[in-house]
Amino acid sequence: MSKKIVNIIILTIISGLLWYIDFLYPNDLIRRILLTSVYFLLLYFLFTFFLTGFVSKRIKDYKLRYSFKKIANILFFITITAVVIRIWIEDPQTLLVSYGLIAAGVAIALQDFFKNFIGGVLIIVNSLFKVGDRIEIKGKYGDVIDIGILYTTLLEIKGWVDGDQATGRVTRIPNGAVLTENINNYTEDHGFIWDEIFIPVTYESNWQDAIKKVLAIVKKETKSTLDLAKKDFKKLRRKYFVGEKVIEPIIFVKMTDNWIELHVRYITEVKQRRNMHNVLSQKILKKLSSEKNISVASATLGIVDIPPIKLKK
């Protein structure tokens, strides 16, 4: 026998005894206690036994089932408090103040639920993001795998993993976050981003030749991606006020105290950024390492031995 059934039996016995006592010795105090017991029994059966027990088991979504149980429990305590106040307080003014306090308590207790619910509605109505999009919200990065009534589920990327690849963790973000947090959508309206590769070459190298060779590799490897990106950006400019963007590969040069920095900027598909970075890095490294007039620079530290010290006798 479950605990809920035992509680119902005990409450029923108590209510029956109170009714018998009130029948033998009619009294206003006993009658109020009886009414309190009966209402508590009915509400306990409705909320705790029927709603959180019978009805919640029919809800398949476990997140929604959990939220349903939580709300039912809160409403049970709020309703029983309102009923007890109505039974024991007769002054209308005091009753009004008591109900006002209960309403304030409801607003505080359910504020997270309503905030998440409204956030879920905004996500769907305004299409802030959809399943399959890659987003950043509240410092979390991931691919959207589910949009629920109260929570959005992400397959996390980054974290302890270097690059835009999955960690394997599933992250749930409360939908209410869209009301107060910035949302970065990597794939809304177009699915391309810019990436950069940093190449340091020595001042003795033929850096002009290095630029030509690196640029030739990048253009060849990103040609198909570039063609698709141009079509996407045309659609983007029709929808938003977006100026002309240079999306062809380009190399920026920067002089430092140690070497010449070549910053290779190119466009890639959002979910292929690390793969493209890897392919380009390998091909560039292989090409430059075979060139005699080009040397990739690196920070080095030379350690000099301390000369021996001779002491005069």
Secondary structure, DSSP 8 states (H G I E B T S, - for coil): --HHHHHHHHHHHHHHHHHHHHHHS--HHHHHHHHHHHHHHHHIIIIIIIIIIIIGGG---HHHHHHHHHHHHHHHHHHHHHHHHHHH---HHHHHHHHHHHHHHHHHHTHHHHHHHHHHHHHHHTTS--TT-EEEETTEEEEEEEE-SSEEEEEEESTTSSSS-EEEEEEEEEGGGGGTS-EEESSSS--EEEEEEEEEE-TTS-HHHHHHHHHHHHHHHHHHHHHHHHHHHHHHHHHS-------S-EEEEEE-SS-EEEEEEEEEEGGGHHHHHHHHHHHHHHHHHT-TT--B-----------------
